[in-house]
Structures are given as structure tokens and as C-alpha cells.
Amino acid sequence: QVQPVESGGGLVQAGGSLRLSCVASTSTFSSNAMGWYRQAPGKQRELVAQISSAGITNYADSVQGRFTISRDNAKKTVYLQMNSLRPEDTAGYYCRILPLGLWGEGTLVTVST
């Protein structure tokens, strides 16, 4: 199985933006659904956004209208554009091939007030 590699996290002020990237180097990338998850300290990991092989997207209510998931099959990469960030978005962000692919090591997003 392929372990995705996430990048793009960092420290940002509330209201700011970040774009996360996740590379999953598998020959079947274009036919896989992909998901972005996050886990805040002391909380369970939750699904934030997902995108099907056909480009159909779904979002958690907490990020709807602020986050956008997209994919570039030629680069085997899925992105998470995060706008209007809030302190409660602070978490480790992880991606995986859906439904039960390996987890990457994640990338940390910290949103300051």
C-alpha cells in the first residue's frame, strides 16, 4: 500500500489561508477517492473533505464554504485550500486513499487569534 505524503501546514493568523498538498504515488491514483482528515489535541480524527475519482466533493459542516478539496491526477496530488481559517481549525491534517488506505504522517496547521 502507498503511504501519502502531506505538506503545506504552518502557522497562520485567524482569517488567513493555507493550501495543503498530499501526494499519493500509486498508479491507480486517478481511480481512487481521496479524503482529508484532521485531528485536534484530545479529539478524534474527523473527515474534513473528500473527493471522488469523478471529482465529486463533500465537506464537513464545520468547513463547508471555507475549504475546497481538489485533485490533479497527473501529479497524483490532492489539495485542500483552506480560507477564513479559525483557531478551531488548529489540528494535524492527514490524507488517505479512501476508504481505508494508509495514513500519512500529517501536516500541522496552527491558527492563532
C-alpha positions in Angstrom: 0.0 0.0 0.0 1.0 3.6 -0.6 1.6 6.0 2.3 0.6 9.5 1.3 2.9 12.5 2.0 1.2 15.7 3.2 2.7 19.1 3.2 1.8 22.8 3.4 0.9 23.2 7.0 2.1 26.1 9.2 1.2 28.9 11.5 -1.3 31.4 10.2 -3.4 34.2 11.8 -7.2 33.8 12.0 -8.8 34.8 8.8 -5.8 33.7 6.8 -5.4 30.9 4.2 -3.3 27.8 3.6 -3.1 25.2 0.9 -2.3 21.7 1.9 -1.0 19.1 -0.6 -1.0 15.3 -0.4 1.0 13.1 -2.9 -0.1 9.5 -3.2 2.3 7.8 -5.6 0.2 5.0 -6.9 -0.6 4.1 -10.5 -4.3 3.9 -9.6 -4.5 7.4 -8.2 -6.9 8.7 -10.7 -9.4 5.9 -9.9 -9.2 6.4 -6.1 -11.4 8.6 -3.9 -9.3 10.7 -1.5 -10.0 12.2 1.8 -8.6 14.9 4.1 -8.9 14.4 7.8 -7.9 16.4 10.9 -7.2 15.6 14.5 -7.1 18.2 17.2 -5.4 17.6 20.5 -7.6 15.4 22.7 -10.1 14.8 19.9 -10.9 12.0 17.5 -9.8 12.2 13.9 -12.5 13.5 11.7 -13.2 13.6 7.9 -13.0 17.1 6.7 -13.4 16.7 2.9 -13.4 14.0 0.3 -13.3 13.9 -3.5 -14.3 11.0 -5.7 -12.4 9.8 -8.8 -15.0 11.8 -10.8 -14.3 14.9 -8.8 -17.5 14.9 -6.7 -16.8 16.6 -3.4 -18.2 16.5 0.1 -17.4 18.5 3.2 -17.9 18.5 6.9 -20.4 21.1 8.0 -17.7 22.9 10.0 -15.6 23.7 6.9 -18.3 24.0 4.2 -17.8 27.2 2.3 -14.3 27.8 3.6 -12.4 24.7 2.5 -12.0 23.4 -1.1 -10.7 20.0 -2.0 -9.3 19.4 -5.5 -7.1 16.9 -7.3 -4.5 16.8 -10.0 -4.3 13.3 -11.3 -1.3 14.0 -13.5 0.6 15.0 -10.3 -1.1 12.3 -8.1 -1.9 15.1 -5.7 -4.9 16.1 -3.8 -5.1 19.6 -2.4 -7.0 21.3 0.5 -7.4 25.0 0.1 -8.3 26.5 3.5 -9.7 30.0 3.7 -11.1 32.1 6.5 -9.2 30.0 9.0 -10.3 29.9 12.6 -8.5 28.9 15.8 -10.7 25.8 16.0 -9.2 24.6 12.7 -5.9 24.1 14.5 -5.1 20.4 14.1 -2.9 17.8 12.4 -4.2 17.3 8.9 -3.9 13.9 7.2 -4.9 12.4 3.9 -5.6 8.9 2.8 -6.9 6.9 -0.1 -10.5 6.1 0.7 -11.9 4.1 2.3 -9.1 2.5 4.3 -5.7 3.5 2.8 -2.6 4.1 4.9 -2.3 7.3 6.8 0.5 9.8 6.0 2.4 11.5 8.8 0.3 14.5 8.5 1.0 18.3 8.5 0.3 20.6 11.4 -1.9 23.7 11.0 -1.9 26.2 13.8 -4.3 29.2 13.6 -3.6 32.0 16.0 -6.0 34.6 17.3 
